Amino acid sequence: MLRLSEILKKYKGLLKKTPVPEEIEQEENETALPEKPSSESDHIPIKISPAICKSFSKIESNEIFSLYEEILARVKHIYLRGQEECFVPWIKELIEKILQVLFSPNKEALLRLSVKDYDKEEDYLYAHALNVCIMSLEIGRSLGYEREQLLELGIAAFVHDIGIVKYLDIINKNYILGKEEMDKIKNHPNLGSQILTRFSKDLNVSIIEAVRQEHERIDGSGYPLGLKGEQISEYARIIGLLDVYEALLHKRPHRQKYTPLEAIQKILELKETFDNKLIKVLMERMGIFPIGVAVRLNTKEIGTVIKENPQLPLRPVVEVVLDSTGKRLTQPKQIDLSQKPEVYIEECLKECLF
């Protein structure tokens, strides 16, 4: 299998040089990605518009979409009332429902919903928590986790940001937060773990530990304790990576969203802060071009990614619906890019055009 850097170099070679996407200024307020000096070799000189189409939920099965909306409503309830009632049995039931889908043929539909635009931007915190939970469980499945491990990972991911609720007035600001505000935000892992400790008889200590550690980083640059490497639980490393990845794919009050490729690029620029094994699994399972993203091929045809090729993440299966002139095809056609070396994805589209 190619290394991540080799995969991205291959994609770089397909396209003409264009301006580099601007550096991330601040990621999801509480994520606080560290600054890193940039150099020409650090970037993939491509220009891709923001990618995930809002309307993809319309084509999902009613059953999966309804389940997603049901769980999303419960996330909001639990986050806002988590200190008033024991929510653990409720969350376990929801995680079981998610796992049932991820182990079924409907898995791709649920993953697709986890990367689409938020329906209500003001509720992004709750959609973010659900999406990180879904993605984390998929990564856990890929790592061969047993059912009990998946349940623990899912619960931790589900409530990983429950401590941030105290700072809703800060995280919803539409400007880059100052140091004083960021210092307050950085306390939310401790607050979250304190909330969970109240229900410790119903939770494994590994769940509470993961919530406290999900902003720790491999190189010690994280918070609240500055832990390094194996001092950080694998649950926390998974959730921490997906926390950043999911946030990059979606709009925030202070910035626009990133394309999947740009999101992976940002993560690779900070690869010393994340577990490289988990980055590889992320690329294999979620893909550089996730299912549901609208793309333009170098043939100028437009379509949607409908299936990934884990071993060749730059070459998914695309269902083409518009020809090179923009005319809708009477019958959509599928192109497996792994079988068509002369055809490749040129760019992701900002909005769904079909």
LINNORZI-V988727 format. One record per helix or strand of 3 or more residues. SS is the DSSP state (a for helix, b for strand). FROM is the first residue (numbers start at 0). TO is the last residue. If there is no record, write none. Layout:
<<SS FROM TO> <SS FROM TO>>
This chain:
<<a 3 13> <a 39 41> <a 53 58> <a 61 80> <a 87 101> <a 106 114> <a 120 141> <a 146 157> <a 161 170> <a 178 184> <a 187 196> <a 199 201> <a 204 212> <a 228 230> <a 233 247> <a 259 268> <a 270 272> <a 275 285> <b 292 296> <b 301 306> <b 316 321> <b 327 335> <a 336 338> <b 344 347>>
